[in-house]
Amino acid sequence: MKLLWWSLAALLLIVVGSFTGSNLGDVALRLWPLPGELGVPTFLVVLLALLIGICVGSAAASLSGRRRRRLRELQDRNAELARQLDGLRRSHAVPSSGQVIEGERRQRMSA
């Protein structure tokens, strides 16, 4: 698994290096509302946008993972409480209303 990870990392590094070498030209970057423009290499603009996207995506995934983990904890707690409630109901069993009525009929008939 580590070999696969390092192979993919090396491949990504080669692609990024190739992209950087191929896009050395400047891009005019205008930051509204600031006046003027800034000459920035093309690869820097693209890699910076990619880095920002990765950071935002990681933050969203982290928040989603926390929510999912909390939901799972609450579901487990709910299941545990349901089991406890069933156990208490069984240990303090009260006959259902149909059983009580049927029992009263038998007592009246035998009397």
C-alpha positions in Angstrom: 0.0 0.0 0.0 2.9 2.4 0.8 4.5 1.6 -2.5 1.2 2.5 -4.3 1.0 5.8 -2.3 4.6 6.8 -3.1 4.2 5.8 -6.7 1.1 8.1 -7.0 2.9 10.9 -5.2 5.9 10.6 -7.5 3.6 10.6 -10.6 1.8 13.7 -9.3 5.1 15.4 -8.6 6.2 14.7 -12.2 3.0 16.1 -13.6 3.2 19.3 -11.5 6.9 19.7 -12.4 6.0 19.3 -16.1 3.1 21.7 -15.8 5.3 24.3 -14.1 8.0 24.1 -16.7 5.5 24.4 -19.5 3.7 27.5 -18.1 6.3 30.0 -17.2 4.6 32.9 -19.0 3.2 35.8 -17.0 -0.5 36.4 -16.5 -1.8 39.9 -15.7 -3.6 39.6 -12.4 -6.1 42.4 -11.5 -7.3 42.4 -7.9 -10.5 44.4 -7.8 -11.0 47.0 -6.3 -7.3 47.6 -6.0 -5.9 49.6 -8.9 -3.3 48.2 -11.3 -2.3 44.7 -12.2 0.3 42.2 -11.1 2.4 40.0 -13.4 2.3 36.5 -12.1 3.5 33.2 -13.7 0.7 31.1 -15.0 1.7 28.0 -13.1 1.6 30.0 -9.8 -2.0 31.1 -10.4 -3.1 27.6 -11.3 -1.3 25.9 -8.4 -2.5 28.5 -5.9 -6.1 27.9 -7.1 -5.6 24.2 -6.7 -4.2 24.6 -3.2 -7.1 26.7 -2.1 -9.6 24.2 -3.5 -7.8 21.4 -1.7 -7.9 23.3 1.6 -11.6 24.1 1.3 -12.5 20.5 0.3 -10.5 19.2 3.2 -12.3 21.5 5.7 -15.7 20.5 4.3 -14.8 16.8 4.5 -13.6 17.2 8.1 -16.8 18.9 9.1 -18.9 16.3 7.4 -16.9 13.5 9.1 -17.4 15.0 12.5 -21.2 15.2 11.9 -21.3 11.6 10.7 -19.4 10.4 13.7 -21.7 12.3 16.1 -24.7 10.9 14.3 -23.3 7.4 14.7 -22.7 7.9 18.4 -26.2 9.2 18.9 -27.7 6.2 17.0 -25.6 3.8 19.1 -26.8 5.5 22.3 -30.4 5.4 21.1 -30.1 1.7 20.4 -28.6 1.1 23.9 -31.4 3.0 25.6 -34.0 1.1 23.6 -32.5 -2.2 24.8 -32.6 -0.9 28.4 -36.2 0.1 28.0 -37.2 -3.3 26.6 -35.4 -5.0 29.5 -37.2 -2.9 32.0 -40.5 -3.6 30.3 -39.8 -7.3 30.5 -38.7 -7.3 34.1 -41.8 -5.2 35.2 -44.2 -7.0 32.8 -47.8 -5.8 33.1 -50.3 -7.9 31.3 -51.9 -6.3 28.3 -55.5 -5.1 28.6 -56.8 -8.0 26.6 -55.2 -10.5 29.1 -56.7 -8.7 32.1 -60.3 -8.7 30.6 -60.0 -12.4 29.7 -58.8 -13.2 33.2 -61.8 -11.4 34.7 -64.2 -13.3 32.5 -62.8 -16.6 33.7 -63.1 -15.6 37.3 -66.7 -14.5 36.9 -67.6 -17.7 35.0 -66.0 -19.9 37.7 -67.8 -18.0 40.5 
